Structure formats: structure tokens, C-alpha cells
Amino acid sequence: MATVKDSIPHMIRTAEDPRQQGVWTARLGKIEQVNSKIRLIRLNLPRDGPPLRHMPGQYIDLYIPNVDVVGGFTITSPPQSASSQQHHQADPHIELAIQDSPTNPPAAYLWRPVPEILDSTVTFRVGGNFAYPPLTLDRDQCANIDRVVFVAGGVGINPIMSMISAMDEMGTRSKLGGMVKTVRVLYTARREHSQGGGDRAKKEEVLFEKRLNDVARKWSSHQQVDYQYTFFETSGSGGPDAQETVAENITHRYRRINHDDLFQALGPEDTRHNAVVYVCGLPTMTDEFVELLKKAKCMDEKRVLCEKWW
């Protein structure tokens, strides 16, 4: 989603964030409609251009020709996707998830009819400090991380999807940025319904629903990794009497994330010294959860990281 708040332009709100040197040129190579409110945009990078090295969770400042406002969009793909050598693909790329936002000029451009924008050229630079491994820890501390807790609300899943995908790609072969011993993913989102009403209303796909399920299933029986994914659906589409469902390491609940869910994800107090937590969502959610997590017993504040979307 765009990180531009209507009253505070992206470039002003993120002025203190670190930025990488260099500007990259990309082509809108693929546009996928996830549901009635979100599109996935693939920006293809030139194979013979300078290599793009971003960290999982970072965003881009997007410059669109004839659009005066600079867009701020989170990269949802892993860094490996930006490397043609690692991904063995026709074009290295980055992926963005764009929410329909008519008052946000860059997002509005990316929601134009596909034929109008497909293959168009844009430029961008990379920035942000909400990344995995965390920039608040030194190299040895990052290498010793043994539990990662991800908490996402709505399109707050965007940077976390990049992090999870990067961990999945790297697997257990690296202690820096790879899959760790214990992973807990808590994702809450509203499931939209297509027009029609009543019994004819069709449930729409939730952003990254299939991708998150696929990663969880992949690690469900791994001997070195305890991976648990819980999706909290808040639209009430399951009905008032809907019961949670559990399929191996994937749980589906029809309610919001509560404090007990967070404490359970943190694990026993005496095992938290090497844990890190990432929270991303609306300010009301992140403020409440981050305050609680930072005060949790045996949790170091610098191990609780957050980013807000507007």
C-alpha cells in the first residue's frame, strides 16, 4: 500500500529515514488484480543495469512521469527477486501492493486501466529502516535470533510478506536472514465481498492469502523449524457461530488479535532473550501492541519493531 498520508506527504513524513544511494529505472511489467481494492504491480528491472540490493521490509520512493507527488510504496517481494542470478528469471523485479486510493496521485496512476500503464517506465530509490534482520541489533545478535513474531493488520502485511518470503527463500542455510527455529505469524484482515448482496455476494481473496498459506505448509513438518501461522478474519463472513479451524500449522479465527495471542506468540518468558517482534498496521493497532510487547517480561525494547500505514 502507499505510505502516503493525505495530510503529510510521504517525503516529509519519512524525511529522517535512511535512503540508499542511486536511482533505478523500472518498467511496469505485470499487473494483477487481487481483489476489488488491491493490485499487485511488478516493476521489472533491466538485466544489464546496476544490481538492486534492498533489505526485506523496505519501501521505495516512486517517481512517475507527469505526477508531481512522490509515491511511497513498500516492496512486498524478497530481495532475491531483484537478482537475475539468484532467481533465474527473464527480468529481475520488485513487487508492490497498491490499494485503490483516488486522492493519492501515485496510487491513482497505478490504478488506471491496465492498457494505459502497462510497460510504462518509472524510477525509484530504496529507503526505510523497518527491515529484517533488524537494524537495531548488531551482527552477532541477529545471528542468534531464534524466534521471530510477525503481527500484521490489513495491508500492514506488505513489508512482512517481503520478510517472510526472504526467510523462506534462504531457508535454514544461513543464520543471518534465514528461517529461524520458531516463527509465529499473526495476520488480521477484513475479507471483502463482491457486489451482489445477500447470498449472491462472493467472498474476495485476502491480500497474500495463498502465499502465506503456501509458506506455512512448506515448513509444517520441518524438523528444525516450528512455524505457526494464524489468520484472524474480522469481516464476520464466517457467521456468528463460526468456529476456528486448524489444519496442521495453520489456524483460521473469526475475530481480532488480542493480547493473549501476542503473549502466546512471544513464548515462555525465559526464552525471549533472542526473540524479535515486527508489528505493522494502522496506528491504533501498532501503538497498542507495541506498548504491550515492549513492556512484556524479558523483552528488550530494541527487539520490538513497528511501522505504521495510513
C-alpha positions as CSV (number, residue, x, y, z in Angstrom):
1,M,0.0,0.0,0.0
2,A,1.0,3.6,-0.4
3,T,2.6,5.0,2.7
4,V,1.4,8.5,1.9
5,K,-0.9,10.1,4.4
6,D,-3.2,12.7,2.8
7,S,-2.2,15.4,5.3
8,I,1.5,14.5,5.4
9,P,3.3,13.8,2.1
10,H,5.4,10.6,2.1
11,M,8.7,12.5,1.5
12,I,8.1,14.8,4.6
13,R,6.9,12.0,6.9
14,T,9.9,9.8,6.0
15,A,12.5,12.6,5.8
16,E,14.6,11.1,8.6
17,D,14.6,7.6,7.2
18,P,17.8,6.3,5.6
19,R,17.9,6.1,1.8
20,Q,20.1,4.1,-0.5
21,Q,22.4,5.8,-3.0
22,G,21.3,5.6,-6.6
23,V,18.0,5.8,-8.6
24,W,16.7,2.8,-10.5
25,T,14.6,2.7,-13.7
26,A,11.8,0.1,-14.0
27,R,9.0,-1.0,-16.3
28,L,5.5,-1.9,-15.2
29,G,5.7,-5.5,-16.4
30,K,2.8,-7.2,-14.7
31,I,-0.5,-6.0,-13.0
32,E,-2.6,-8.5,-11.1
33,Q,-5.9,-7.7,-9.5
34,V,-6.0,-9.3,-6.0
35,N,-9.5,-8.1,-5.1
36,S,-11.7,-5.0,-5.6
37,K,-9.3,-2.8,-3.6
38,I,-5.8,-4.1,-4.1
39,R,-3.5,-4.6,-7.1
40,L,-0.1,-6.3,-7.3
41,I,2.3,-4.4,-9.5
42,R,5.5,-5.9,-10.8
43,L,8.3,-3.5,-11.7
44,N,10.8,-5.2,-14.0
45,L,14.4,-4.1,-13.7
46,P,16.9,-4.1,-16.6
47,R,19.1,-7.2,-16.6
48,D,22.1,-5.2,-17.6
49,G,21.6,-2.4,-15.0
50,P,23.2,-1.9,-11.6
51,P,22.2,-4.6,-9.1
52,L,19.5,-3.6,-6.7
53,R,20.2,-4.7,-3.1
54,H,17.3,-3.9,-0.7
55,M,16.5,-5.4,2.7
56,P,13.3,-7.2,3.3
57,G,10.7,-4.7,4.5
58,Q,12.0,-1.6,2.9
59,Y,10.0,0.8,0.7
60,I,10.6,2.8,-2.4
61,D,10.2,6.5,-3.3
62,L,8.4,6.2,-6.6
63,Y,8.8,8.8,-9.3
64,I,6.1,8.7,-12.0
65,P,6.4,10.9,-15.1
66,N,3.9,13.8,-15.1
67,V,2.8,13.0,-11.5
68,D,4.1,15.8,-9.1
69,V,3.7,13.8,-5.9
70,V,6.4,11.2,-5.0
71,G,4.8,7.9,-4.0
72,G,5.8,5.8,-1.1
73,F,5.2,2.0,-1.5
74,T,6.5,-1.0,0.4
75,I,8.4,-3.7,-1.5
76,T,6.5,-6.9,-1.0
77,S,8.9,-9.2,-2.8
78,P,12.1,-10.7,-1.3
79,P,15.5,-9.3,-2.3
80,Q,16.2,-12.4,-4.2
81,S,13.6,-11.4,-6.8
82,A,15.6,-8.4,-7.7
83,S,18.6,-10.5,-8.7
84,S,18.5,-12.3,-12.1
85,Q,21.4,-14.5,-11.0
86,Q,19.6,-15.8,-7.9
87,H,16.1,-16.1,-9.4
88,H,16.9,-17.3,-12.9
89,Q,14.1,-15.3,-14.4
90,A,13.6,-13.2,-17.6
91,D,13.7,-10.0,-15.6
92,P,14.7,-9.2,-12.1
93,H,11.9,-7.3,-10.4
94,I,10.3,-5.9,-7.3
95,E,6.6,-6.2,-6.4
96,L,4.3,-3.6,-4.9
97,A,0.8,-4.0,-3.4
98,I,-1.2,-0.9,-4.3
99,Q,-4.5,-0.1,-2.6
100,D,-7.1,1.9,-4.5
101,S,-6.6,5.5,-3.3
102,P,-8.1,8.1,-5.6
103,T,-6.8,11.0,-3.5
104,N,-3.2,9.7,-3.7
105,P,-1.9,10.7,-7.2
106,P,0.8,8.0,-7.5
107,A,-1.6,5.2,-6.3
108,A,-4.3,6.7,-8.6
109,Y,-1.9,6.4,-11.5
110,L,-1.2,2.8,-10.7
111,W,-5.0,2.1,-10.7
112,R,-5.6,3.4,-14.2
113,P,-6.8,0.9,-16.7
114,V,-4.1,-1.7,-17.3
115,P,-3.6,-0.9,-21.0
116,E,-2.8,2.7,-20.2
117,I,0.1,2.0,-17.8
118,L,1.4,-1.5,-18.7
119,D,5.0,-1.2,-20.0
120,S,5.3,2.4,-18.8
121,T,8.6,3.5,-17.2
122,V,9.1,4.8,-13.7
123,T,12.1,5.5,-11.5
124,F,12.6,4.9,-7.8
125,R,15.0,4.8,-4.9
126,V,15.0,2.5,-1.8
127,G,14.6,3.6,1.8
128,G,13.4,2.7,5.2
129,N,14.7,1.1,8.4
130,F,11.9,-1.4,9.1
131,A,13.8,-4.4,7.9
132,Y,14.8,-8.0,8.6
133,P,17.3,-8.7,10.1
134,P,16.6,-5.7,12.4
135,L,18.9,-2.7,12.1
136,T,18.6,-2.2,15.9
137,L,20.7,-5.2,16.6
138,D,24.4,-6.0,15.9
139,R,25.5,-8.8,13.6
140,D,26.0,-11.3,16.4
141,Q,22.6,-10.6,18.0
142,C,21.0,-11.0,14.6
143,A,22.8,-14.3,14.1
144,N,21.4,-15.6,17.4
145,I,17.8,-14.8,16.7
146,D,15.8,-17.9,17.4
147,R,12.2,-16.6,17.4
148,V,10.5,-14.2,15.1
149,V,7.0,-12.9,15.7
150,F,5.2,-11.1,12.8
151,V,2.0,-9.2,13.6
152,A,0.2,-7.6,10.7
153,G,-3.0,-5.7,10.2
154,G,-4.6,-5.2,6.8
155,V,-2.0,-4.1,4.2
156,G,0.5,-3.9,7.1
157,I,1.3,-7.4,5.8
158,N,3.2,-5.8,2.9
159,P,6.7,-5.4,4.5
160,I,6.2,-8.6,6.5
161,M,5.4,-10.6,3.3
162,S,8.8,-9.5,2.0
163,M,10.5,-10.6,5.2
164,I,8.7,-14.0,5.3
165,S,9.5,-14.6,1.6
166,A,13.1,-13.8,2.1
167,M,13.4,-16.1,5.1
168,D,11.6,-18.8,3.1
169,E,14.0,-18.4,0.1
170,M,17.1,-18.5,2.3
171,G,15.8,-21.4,4.4
172,T,17.9,-22.7,7.2
173,R,21.3,-22.5,5.5
174,S,22.1,-19.0,7.0
175,K,21.7,-17.7,10.5
176,L,21.6,-14.1,9.1
177,G,18.2,-13.5,7.5
178,G,17.2,-17.1,7.1
179,M,14.5,-19.2,8.6
180,V,14.9,-19.4,12.4
181,K,13.9,-22.1,15.0
182,T,10.5,-20.6,15.9
183,V,8.3,-18.4,13.7
184,R,4.8,-17.0,14.6
185,V,2.8,-15.1,12.0
186,L,-0.4,-13.3,13.2
187,Y,-2.3,-11.6,10.3
188,T,-5.6,-9.9,10.7
189,A,-7.6,-8.6,7.8
190,R,-11.1,-7.9,6.6
191,R,-12.4,-10.1,3.8
192,E,-14.3,-8.0,1.3
193,H,-17.4,-9.2,-0.6
194,S,-18.1,-8.6,-4.3
195,Q,-21.2,-6.7,-5.3
196,G,-24.4,-8.6,-5.4
197,G,-25.5,-8.6,-1.8
198,G,-27.2,-11.4,0.2
199,D,-26.3,-14.9,-0.7
200,R,-25.0,-13.9,-4.1
201,A,-22.2,-11.8,-2.6
202,K,-18.9,-13.6,-3.3
203,K,-16.0,-13.6,-0.9
204,E,-13.0,-11.9,-2.2
205,E,-9.4,-13.0,-1.8
206,V,-7.4,-11.5,1.0
207,L,-4.0,-10.0,0.1
208,F,-1.3,-12.7,0.2
209,E,-3.7,-15.3,1.5
210,K,-2.5,-18.1,-0.7
211,R,1.2,-17.1,-0.5
212,L,1.1,-17.1,3.3
213,N,-0.6,-20.5,3.4
214,D,1.9,-22.0,0.9
215,V,4.9,-20.9,3.0
216,A,3.3,-22.2,6.2
217,R,2.6,-25.6,4.6
218,K,6.1,-25.8,3.3
219,W,7.5,-25.5,6.8
220,S,4.8,-27.5,8.6
221,S,6.8,-30.6,9.2
222,H,10.4,-29.3,9.1
223,Q,12.5,-30.8,11.9
224,Q,14.4,-27.6,12.6
225,V,11.6,-25.1,12.3
226,D,8.4,-24.6,14.4
227,Y,6.3,-22.4,12.1
228,Q,2.8,-21.4,13.0
229,Y,0.5,-19.1,11.0
230,T,-2.8,-17.7,12.3
231,F,-5.2,-15.7,10.2
232,F,-7.7,-13.5,12.0
233,E,-10.7,-12.7,9.8
234,T,-12.6,-9.7,11.0
235,S,-15.3,-9.4,8.4
236,G,-17.7,-11.8,10.1
237,S,-18.1,-13.7,6.9
238,G,-17.8,-16.9,8.9
239,G,-21.1,-16.2,10.6
240,P,-21.8,-15.6,14.3
241,D,-21.3,-19.2,15.2
242,A,-18.1,-19.7,13.2
243,Q,-15.5,-21.8,14.9
244,E,-11.8,-21.6,14.4
245,T,-10.3,-24.1,12.0
246,V,-6.9,-25.7,12.4
247,A,-5.1,-27.6,9.7
248,E,-1.6,-28.6,10.9
249,N,0.3,-25.3,11.5
250,I,-2.4,-23.0,10.0
251,T,-5.2,-21.6,12.2
252,H,-8.2,-19.5,11.0
253,R,-10.0,-17.5,13.6
254,Y,-13.0,-15.2,13.1
255,R,-12.1,-12.4,15.5
256,R,-9.4,-9.7,16.1
257,I,-5.9,-10.3,17.6
258,N,-6.0,-10.0,21.3
259,H,-3.3,-9.6,24.0
260,D,-3.3,-13.3,24.9
261,D,-2.5,-14.1,21.2
262,L,0.6,-11.8,21.5
263,F,1.8,-13.3,24.7
264,Q,1.4,-16.8,23.4
265,A,3.3,-15.9,20.2
266,L,6.2,-14.5,22.4
267,G,6.6,-17.8,24.1
268,P,7.8,-18.6,27.6
269,E,9.4,-15.6,29.4
270,D,12.8,-17.4,29.8
271,T,13.1,-18.0,26.1
272,R,12.5,-14.4,24.9
273,H,16.1,-13.0,25.1
274,N,16.8,-13.9,21.4
275,A,13.3,-13.1,20.1
276,V,12.3,-10.2,17.8
277,V,8.8,-8.9,17.0
278,Y,7.6,-7.0,14.0
279,V,4.3,-5.1,14.1
280,C,2.8,-3.3,11.1
281,G,-0.7,-1.9,10.7
282,L,-2.9,1.0,11.5
283,P,-1.5,3.4,14.1
284,T,-4.2,2.5,16.7
285,M,-3.2,-1.2,16.4
286,T,0.5,-0.7,16.3
287,D,0.6,1.8,19.2
288,E,-1.4,-0.6,21.5
289,F,0.5,-3.7,20.6
290,V,4.0,-2.2,20.6
291,E,3.5,-0.7,24.1
292,L,2.3,-4.1,25.4
293,L,5.2,-6.0,23.8
294,K,7.9,-3.6,24.9
295,K,6.7,-4.0,28.5
296,A,6.4,-7.8,28.3
297,K,8.7,-9.6,30.7
298,C,12.2,-10.4,29.4
299,M,11.6,-8.4,26.1
300,D,14.2,-5.8,25.1
301,E,12.6,-2.7,23.6
302,K,15.0,-2.7,20.7
303,R,13.7,-6.1,19.7
304,V,10.2,-4.8,19.1
305,L,10.0,-3.1,15.8
306,C,7.0,-1.3,14.2
307,E,5.8,0.5,11.1
308,K,2.5,2.2,10.7
309,W,0.5,2.5,7.5
310,W,-2.1,5.3,6.9
